[in-house]
Amino acid sequence: MRLAGFAEAARDGDTLVNATGGQVSIAALTAADAAHLDGKILIDVANPLDFSRGFPPRLDPVDTDSLGELIQRTFPGLRVVKTLNTMNCLVMVDPGRVAGEHRVFLSGEDADAKKAVRELLHSFGWPERSIRDLGGIETARGAEMLLPVWLRLMGSLGHTDFNFHIQGASSG
């Protein structure tokens, strides 16, 4: 395995991961060359955190838009799936770091792309019951808006080995 630039990675990869800072995601994907992006699955784990006013950061965009939606609009040939953005990178690939039931969310328009990402999540150790498909890419707004809460929890807990659990009559 070796490090590749944006354009080379986009050209050669079947599934891409946007793990850039959310404020530079569009620029990074533009550097990847849109011609290389068409038809590819993009797993968007980034969050649009704006630190220009210090901590805690604001979200930009927020409320009526999301980074996931912005990426999908800007690169309509990409098959964007927003997921894994509500947890630490270690929990992303090892959900067992957090005891008990907890969830990973999926948002996106392409059912086949979400199926492929779901299979990747299974390979990381996410059981089917822990994966919650929220719907279309517009549902990325809610997942991204969890980040201010996540940051405050990180500060109050003093660590990042935690995640969200949804409890209810049909929480499966």
N, C-alpha and C positions, 0 to 999 in steps of 0.2 A: 504494500500500500504506500502511496505517496501523496503529497500535497499538490493540488492542482488549482489553477486560477478559476475565476468564476465562469468564463466562457468555456474552458476545457471541461470543467466539471459538468456544466449544463449540457454540453454536447455529448459527453460519454455516459452520463448517468441516466438511468430510467426513472428513478425516484430521487427527488432533490429535497433537501431540508433547508428551510430558511431559519437559521439560528443567528441571524444578524441582529444588531440593535434595531428596534422597530423604526426609529427615525431615519435609518439609512437603508431599509429593506428594498425600497423601490429603486434606489440608485444601484445597489448590489445586483438586483435582478436585471436591471438595464445593462449593467456591465457584462452580464452573462450572455447577452444577445438574444433578443426575443425569438429569433429564428431557431435557436436551440431549445426553446422552452415549450413550443407547441406540442401538445399531447402528453407531456410529462406530468407526473404527479408531484406536487409540491406540498410537503408537510411543513406547515407554518407553525413553528413553536415560538415565534417572536411576539413581543408585546410593544405597543407604541408608547413607550415611556419617554416623557419629555422632562429632562432634568434641568432645563434652562432656568428654572426658578428655585433650584435646590431640591432638598429632600423634604417631604416625600414628593416623588415626581407626579406630574399630571399625565393623563392619557391624551394623546392627540394622534388620530381622531378618537372621538368618544360620543356616546349617546345615539346619534343618528347615522353613524358609520363605524367601521372597524378597520384595522390593518388588513385582516383577512379579506374583507370586501374590496378594499382599495387595491390589493394585489390582484384579485380576480378581475376587477374592472380594467386595470392597467394592462394585464396580460391575459386576455380572454381565452387563449389557447391552453393555458395552464389548468390543471385539474387540482385546485387548491383544497386542502383539507387542514383546517385549524384543529390542532390537538396538542396535548402535552404542555401547554403554555401556563397551566395553573399550578405548577409544581417545580421543585428543584430538579436540575439535570440528573442527579443521582437517583432520585425517585422515578424519573421518567423511564429509565432502563432497568430499574430494580424496585418494582413496587413493594416487594417484601420488606424494604427498609422501614415502611410504615405499618405498624401492627393494625390488624382488623380490616374491615371493609372500607374502601375508599374508591373514588371514581376518577376516570379519565373521560374527557368530553371530546366528541367529534362534531365538526361543523363543515359542511361542504355541499356542493351541488351534484357532484358526480358519484353515483352509487358504486360503480366499479372501483373508483379511486378510494372511496371510504372502505370498501371491502379489503382492498390491498393494504391499507393502513391498519385496519383492524387485525389482519394477519400478522403484520409487523408488531403490533402491540402484544399479541399473543406470544410472539417469540421473545419479547422482553419479560414475559411473566404475568401480563395482565389477563386475568380470567374474563371470560365473556360477560359474566354478571357485573363486572366493574366498568365496562365500557358503555357509556351513555351517548347515543346519537341524538344530538339536539335538533338536527334538521339542516336547513340550507345554510349557506355561508353567512347570511345576515345574523344567525345565532352566535357567530363569533363575537358579536358586541358584548354579550353577557359574559362569555368566557374571559374576554380581555378586561372587562370591568371588575373581575374578581381580583386583579392584581393589586390595587391599592389595599384591599383587605389582606391579601397574602403578605404584602410587605409589612403591614402593621403586626400581623401574627408572627412573622419572622422576628421582628423587634421584641415583641413581648415574650416569645418562647425562648429566644436566644439561639435558635438553630433553624435548619431548613428541612429536617426530616419529618414533614407533616403533609397532609393533603386534605381534600374535602370529601366528606361522606354525606350522602343525601339519604335522609330517613323519612319514610312515609308509608302509606298503605300499599303503594306499588312502587317501592324504591328500587326494584330489580332492574 
